[in-house]
Amino acid sequence: MSNAWDSDFAERSPIFEPLRAAAGGLRGPDWPDCNDLNRLIASHRPPLTAASGRPLRFVAQPPRQQQAFDDKFEPRIYLRGEVQLRPCNWHDLLSALVWLSFPRAKAALNQRHYGELERRRTAGAANRGPVQDTLTLLDEGGVIVVSADAELSRMLADFEWKNLFWLHRREVQAMMRFYLFGHALYEKALQPFVGITGRGVVFEVGEAFFALPLAQQLNALDARLAQHIADPARLGATRELVPVPVLGVPGWCAGNEAEVFYDDIGYFRPARSCGSTKSP
């Protein structure tokens, strides 16, 4: 993927809609740096903080070396409010924009990561556990799915891709929305390819939700996802996150305007080929 800066990237696809407000503050000709992002933080209301209450700011990532626990990526955010950023790096920049767009959910993710790291350190456990795997999968590849129709939600959970996205296309467009949360998914969407798959958290909403301005939708979803993440009874295993073939979402890919697009079982894999976990 090209590392060239594209100040209009968020305008090129509806996939980037949740990030557009934040990305609009980075329209200069050069790659944004920590100072540019910290200016956006300074103008954000309410102020952005880590779950610990520390004010959030972006800092340059130091050269890789053996680090003390407090200096590692997640602990440093929780303990100091410092999010490390590599220069001219799409992956890190998109993560920063997710922080600006879903600040409570990102803070909740960091808090839970920190808690798991502390627990492992206390127990002397060398390997990461299923909770951390699930949190990372959501952080990197998460999709927030909202639905005002339980039957559409069932089709998504049961991998009925063509039934959902093609045969019930109008209902999906009227009664469902998909919002990318994972920054690795956003990075892939810069140069989309058939195969991009996210992992969804599904929230049921009333039909009135879809009439709200986008900013209000995002604010409500940020609070709801943060609450979901903070619940210790949730996100204990990756199977809790439903697969979402991103380019199947109506309007997110020119190719999916044709029915044959959904006949590609290499991408829209049926549940029976995916074992008991239904994971494509």
C-alpha positions as CSV (number, residue, x, y, z in Angstrom):
1,M,0.0,0.0,0.0
2,S,1.3,3.5,-0.8
3,N,2.5,5.5,2.1
4,A,1.7,8.8,0.3
5,W,-0.5,11.2,2.2
6,D,-4.0,11.7,0.8
7,S,-5.8,14.5,2.7
8,D,-9.1,13.5,1.0
9,F,-9.1,9.8,1.8
10,A,-12.2,10.0,4.1
11,E,-14.3,11.5,1.3
12,R,-13.6,8.7,-1.2
13,S,-15.8,6.0,0.3
14,P,-18.9,5.8,2.6
15,I,-16.9,3.3,4.6
16,F,-15.0,6.2,6.1
17,E,-18.1,8.2,7.2
18,P,-17.5,7.8,10.9
19,L,-14.0,9.4,10.6
20,R,-14.9,12.3,8.4
21,A,-15.4,14.9,11.1
22,A,-12.1,14.1,12.7
23,A,-10.2,13.7,9.3
24,G,-11.6,17.1,8.2
25,G,-9.2,18.7,10.5
26,L,-6.2,17.1,8.7
27,R,-6.6,18.6,5.3
28,G,-3.0,20.0,4.9
29,P,-0.6,18.9,2.2
30,D,1.7,17.0,4.5
31,W,1.4,14.0,6.7
32,P,-0.2,14.9,10.1
33,D,2.0,14.6,13.1
34,C,1.4,14.4,16.8
35,N,1.1,18.2,17.0
36,D,-1.7,18.2,14.4
37,L,-3.6,15.4,16.2
38,N,-3.1,17.1,19.6
39,R,-4.6,20.3,18.2
40,L,-7.7,18.2,17.4
41,I,-7.8,16.8,20.9
42,A,-7.6,20.3,22.3
43,S,-10.7,21.3,20.4
44,H,-12.7,18.2,21.3
45,R,-15.6,18.6,23.7
46,P,-15.8,17.0,26.2
47,P,-12.1,16.7,26.7
48,L,-10.6,13.3,25.7
49,T,-9.1,11.2,28.5
50,A,-8.0,7.7,29.2
51,A,-10.2,5.6,31.5
52,S,-7.8,6.5,34.3
53,G,-8.8,10.2,33.9
54,R,-5.4,11.2,32.4
55,P,-5.8,13.7,29.6
56,L,-5.2,12.0,26.2
57,R,-2.4,13.1,23.9
58,F,-0.4,11.6,21.0
59,V,3.3,11.1,21.4
60,A,6.0,9.8,19.0
61,Q,6.7,6.1,19.4
62,P,10.4,5.5,20.6
63,P,12.7,3.1,18.8
64,R,11.8,-0.5,19.6
65,Q,13.6,-1.8,22.7
66,Q,13.0,-3.7,25.8
67,Q,10.5,-1.7,27.8
68,A,9.4,-1.6,31.3
69,F,5.8,-2.6,31.9
70,D,4.6,1.0,32.4
71,D,6.2,2.0,29.1
72,K,4.5,-0.5,26.9
73,F,1.7,0.6,24.5
74,E,-1.5,-0.1,26.5
75,P,-0.1,0.6,30.0
76,R,1.3,3.9,28.8
77,I,-2.1,5.0,27.6
78,Y,-3.9,4.0,30.8
79,L,-1.3,5.3,33.2
80,R,-0.2,8.5,31.4
81,G,-2.8,9.1,28.7
82,E,-0.1,8.9,26.0
83,V,-0.9,7.1,22.7
84,Q,2.2,6.3,20.8
85,L,2.2,7.1,17.1
86,R,4.6,6.2,14.3
87,P,5.3,9.0,11.7
88,C,3.7,8.7,8.2
89,N,1.9,5.5,9.2
90,W,-1.6,4.9,8.1
91,H,-2.3,2.2,10.7
92,D,-1.5,4.5,13.6
93,L,-3.1,7.6,12.1
94,L,-6.4,5.7,11.6
95,S,-6.2,4.4,15.1
96,A,-5.8,8.0,16.3
97,L,-8.9,9.1,14.2
98,V,-10.9,6.3,15.8
99,W,-9.8,7.7,19.2
100,L,-11.2,11.0,18.1
101,S,-14.4,9.5,16.8
102,F,-15.1,6.8,19.5
103,P,-13.2,8.1,22.5
104,R,-15.1,6.3,25.2
105,A,-15.1,2.9,23.5
106,K,-11.3,3.2,22.8
107,A,-10.7,4.2,26.4
108,A,-12.8,1.2,27.6
109,L,-10.8,-1.1,25.4
110,N,-7.5,0.3,26.7
111,Q,-8.7,-0.1,30.3
112,R,-9.7,-3.7,29.8
113,H,-6.4,-4.5,28.0
114,Y,-4.5,-2.9,30.9
115,G,-6.5,-4.9,33.4
116,E,-5.7,-8.2,31.5
117,L,-2.0,-7.3,31.3
118,E,-1.9,-6.6,35.0
119,R,-3.7,-9.8,35.8
120,R,-1.3,-11.8,33.6
121,R,1.7,-10.1,35.1
122,T,0.5,-10.9,38.6
123,A,-0.1,-14.5,37.7
124,G,3.2,-14.8,35.9
125,A,1.4,-15.9,32.7
126,A,3.5,-15.8,29.6
127,N,0.8,-16.1,26.9
128,R,-2.1,-13.8,26.2
129,G,-5.5,-15.2,26.9
130,P,-8.8,-15.3,25.0
131,V,-10.0,-12.0,26.4
132,Q,-7.0,-10.1,25.0
133,D,-7.4,-11.9,21.7
134,T,-11.1,-10.8,21.5
135,L,-10.3,-7.2,22.5
136,T,-7.5,-7.0,19.9
137,L,-9.8,-8.4,17.2
138,L,-12.4,-5.8,18.0
139,D,-9.8,-3.0,18.2
140,E,-8.3,-3.9,14.8
141,G,-11.2,-5.3,12.9
142,G,-14.4,-4.3,14.7
143,V,-17.7,-3.3,13.1
144,I,-20.6,-1.7,15.0
145,V,-23.8,-3.1,13.5
146,V,-27.1,-1.5,14.4
147,S,-30.4,-3.1,13.5
148,A,-34.1,-2.3,14.0
149,D,-35.1,-5.7,12.6
150,A,-34.4,-8.9,14.6
151,E,-34.8,-11.0,11.4
152,L,-32.1,-9.1,9.6
153,S,-29.9,-9.5,12.7
154,R,-30.6,-13.3,12.6
155,M,-29.5,-13.5,8.9
156,L,-26.2,-11.8,9.8
157,A,-25.6,-14.2,12.7
158,D,-26.5,-17.2,10.5
159,F,-24.2,-16.2,7.6
160,E,-27.1,-15.8,5.2
161,W,-25.2,-13.3,3.2
162,K,-27.1,-13.3,-0.1
163,N,-30.4,-13.4,1.7
164,L,-29.4,-10.5,3.8
165,F,-27.5,-8.2,1.5
166,W,-29.2,-9.0,-1.8
167,L,-32.7,-10.4,-1.3
168,H,-33.4,-8.1,1.6
169,R,-31.3,-5.3,0.4
170,R,-34.0,-2.6,0.7
171,E,-34.7,-3.7,4.3
172,V,-31.0,-3.6,5.1
173,Q,-30.7,-0.1,3.7
174,A,-33.7,1.1,5.7
175,M,-33.2,-0.9,9.0
176,M,-29.5,-1.6,9.5
177,R,-26.3,0.5,9.6
178,F,-22.7,-0.6,9.7
179,Y,-19.9,1.6,11.2
180,L,-16.3,0.5,11.0
181,F,-14.5,0.7,14.3
182,G,-11.3,-1.3,13.8
183,H,-8.4,0.8,12.5
184,A,-6.9,-2.2,10.6
185,L,-10.2,-2.4,8.6
186,Y,-10.0,1.3,7.8
187,E,-6.4,0.7,6.6
188,K,-7.6,-2.1,4.3
189,A,-10.4,0.1,3.0
190,L,-7.9,2.5,1.6
191,Q,-7.3,-0.1,-1.1
192,P,-10.3,-2.4,-0.7
193,F,-10.2,-6.0,-1.9
194,V,-12.6,-8.8,-1.9
195,G,-11.9,-10.7,1.3
196,I,-12.0,-7.8,3.7
197,T,-13.9,-9.2,6.7
198,G,-14.7,-7.5,10.0
199,R,-16.0,-8.7,13.3
200,G,-19.3,-7.2,14.4
201,V,-20.9,-6.2,17.7
202,V,-24.7,-6.0,17.0
203,F,-26.9,-3.5,18.8
204,E,-30.7,-3.4,18.4
205,V,-32.1,0.0,18.0
206,G,-35.5,1.6,17.3
207,E,-36.2,3.0,13.8
208,A,-35.9,6.5,15.1
209,F,-32.2,6.0,15.5
210,F,-31.7,6.3,11.8
211,A,-33.2,9.7,11.6
212,L,-30.6,11.1,14.0
213,P,-27.8,13.2,12.7
214,L,-24.6,11.2,12.2
215,A,-22.8,12.9,15.1
216,Q,-25.6,11.9,17.5
217,Q,-25.6,8.4,16.1
218,L,-21.8,8.1,16.7
219,N,-22.1,9.6,20.2
220,A,-24.8,7.1,21.2
221,L,-22.8,4.2,19.7
222,D,-19.6,5.3,21.4
223,A,-21.3,5.2,24.8
224,R,-23.0,1.9,24.1
225,L,-19.9,0.2,22.8
226,A,-17.9,1.5,25.8
227,Q,-20.5,-0.1,28.2
228,H,-20.4,-3.3,26.2
229,I,-16.6,-3.5,26.4
230,A,-16.5,-2.7,30.1
231,D,-18.8,-5.5,31.0
232,P,-16.6,-8.3,32.3
233,A,-19.2,-10.9,31.2
234,R,-18.7,-9.9,27.6
235,L,-15.9,-10.3,25.0
236,G,-14.5,-13.4,26.6
237,A,-14.1,-15.2,23.3
238,T,-13.7,-14.3,19.6
239,R,-16.9,-16.2,18.7
240,E,-18.9,-13.4,20.4
241,L,-18.0,-11.2,17.4
242,V,-20.1,-11.9,14.3
243,P,-18.2,-12.0,10.9
244,V,-19.1,-9.1,8.6
245,P,-17.9,-9.3,4.9
246,V,-17.4,-5.6,4.6
247,L,-17.7,-5.2,0.8
248,G,-21.1,-7.0,1.0
249,V,-22.7,-3.9,2.7
250,P,-24.9,-2.2,0.2
251,G,-23.3,0.9,-1.2
252,W,-19.8,0.0,0.1
253,C,-18.6,-1.5,-3.2
254,A,-19.6,-0.9,-6.8
255,G,-19.4,-4.6,-7.5
256,N,-22.1,-5.5,-5.1
257,E,-24.7,-3.8,-7.2
258,A,-24.9,-7.1,-9.1
259,E,-26.4,-10.2,-7.7
260,V,-23.6,-12.4,-8.9
261,F,-21.2,-10.6,-6.4
262,Y,-22.9,-12.5,-3.6
263,D,-22.4,-15.9,-5.3
264,D,-18.6,-15.9,-4.4
265,I,-18.6,-18.5,-1.6
266,G,-14.9,-17.9,-1.2
267,Y,-15.8,-14.5,0.3
268,F,-19.4,-15.1,1.5
269,R,-18.7,-18.5,3.0
270,P,-21.7,-20.5,4.3
271,A,-21.8,-21.3,8.0
272,R,-21.6,-25.1,7.4
273,S,-18.0,-24.6,6.0
274,C,-16.8,-22.8,9.0
275,G,-17.2,-25.3,11.8
276,S,-19.0,-24.8,15.0
277,T,-17.6,-21.3,15.6
278,K,-19.1,-20.0,12.3
279,S,-15.9,-18.0,11.6
280,P,-15.0,-17.3,8.0
